[in-house]
Amino acid sequence: MSEQTFSVGMEPTLIIQHCGGDLFIEGHDSGNVELHSDEPVESHQQDSTLHITAHDDLRLRVPHGSRIEAKHIDGDTWVQHIKGFKAEGIDGDATFAELEQADVRAIGGDARFTTVQTVQCESVGGDLKVDHSAECSVKHVGGDVRVHETGDLSVPNVGGDVKASDVRGPVTLKQVGGDLALMGAITSLSAVHVGGDLRIDTPWTAGSDYRATVGGDATIAVSDDANLVLSATVGGDVSGVANNEHGTVSATWGDSENAARLELTVGGDLRVRGNRQASGEWGGSWGANFDWQGSINDFMREISNIGREIMDQFTGRDWGRYTDEQAERARRAADRAAERAQRAAERMRVRFNDREFRVDPERLERIREHAQRAAEEGIARAQEAIDRALRSIDPNAPRAPRAPRAPRHPAPPMPPVPPQRFGVTEDDGTATSSNAEAATGPTMRMTPEQADAPQSNAPAENLSAADRTAERMAILRMVESGKISSEEAALLLEALG
């Protein structure tokens, strides 16, 4: 056991060459450094600078004004109530509280910073949590990020989810493998690719830019006094503004001059929340001036690269000095990022007529089920119309089972046809008359299934104008009855041609 005390003044510098176990550092009001370890500790003092090498756990009580410089720590680290801490590498978890500055090159496990004015870090293998900070800059995080009450926020590469609340300043993100939620007075948002969902609630600073590419859904909050110009490309549904439709979106709140600018590419649905109505138009046409296919293809490439690039940040490191458990934790986080990005890209891969749409397999199956139910409830041709449209989208799609037909009441017997009298004029001008039974021709029997077969099997291009109109009306009646959405109806109508 080693216990030592050093008189170093109120603002000393401690240099820890190596700590073979866990490191505990706590600030106090004294001008002394109190050192404790279960194993012998190598130490050397030069004026107000103290050099320390420990082969096991190390506990230090130091003056509040101390600055700590550590080369490498094999275990976990706890530091609180000092001026500043800097380290090259921490293999385990790290917790910092009540510091002016914390600067760590690499943390193998989770990292938590509470009331640290300036947070700087190259990489965190696990999760990152920051509470009450003036500035936070972490380049790579393998797990999730939770931030509360901070100023400038910069976390370019994140393998998991990001949730930041009460942010007061610019946000710099590049790639987020999971979901992204931002709340607070965010003065700008750099172009970010999000593998999951996006949610933003901010006052939208005038003249600032906010840009995001989103694999999932996006939810945007717009306050009553906001000045915002929104431009978006949306693969799913749009809600929150009147006359919303599939496609490109352009809307303005307040005064467009010097307004904030929000640019989005969304693979899923876009929801705009707020009481104030936007002005401008929501474009629903697939106009020739908009390259929807090229935009979605670029989006898919960007999203599919998120997990791969985040993984490269961690798999390229030297894991030799890390424990197997810590290395595996970072690798799993990178794998999750890659899987999330891949799932986001897969949602965009249904294609027809040289265009790409976001139609999940579950959504197709739901449309089929609603069509069958509509047919059972008496909407004529609903099932045939949906089957034909979905086979245009996916030729290999299985045919939906036909809805059971209601039993037919037996037809009443026809009354006998009375004899008909007719006359014949011969060539010589004489006329004769005779009685005869009305001829009806040969009788044919047809089952209801046979009657329906030609309609179900006929390709769309062979349908008559009347048949096309009937099937389109069936789809519109399904919209009116709430079976399918207007966006789904537009997709099906286009597939029918």
Secondary structure, 3 states (H helix, E strand, C coil): CEEEEEECCCCCEEEEEEECCCEEEEEECCCEEEEEECCCEEEEEECCEEEEEECCCEEEEEECCCEEEEEEECCCEEEEEEEEEEEEEECCCEEEEEEEEEEEEEECCCEEEEEEEEEEEEEECCCEEEEEEEEEEEEEECCCEEEEEEEEEECCEECCCEEEEEEEEEEECCEECCCEEEEEEEEEEEEEEECCCEEEECCCCCCCEEEEEECCCEEEECCCCCCEEEEEEECCCEECCCCCCCEEEEEEECCCCCCEEEEEEECCCEEEECCCCCECCCCCCCCCCCCHHHHHHHHHHHHHHHHHHHHHHHHCCCCCCCCHHHHHHHHHHHHHHHHHHHHHHHCCCEEECCEEECCCHHHHHHHHHHHHHHHHCCCCCHHHHHHHHHHHHCCCCCCCCCCCCCCCCCCCCCCCCCCEEEEEECCCCCEEEEEECCCCCCCCCCCHHHHHHHHHHCCHHHCCHHHHHHHHHHHHHHHHCCCCCHHHHHHHHHHHC
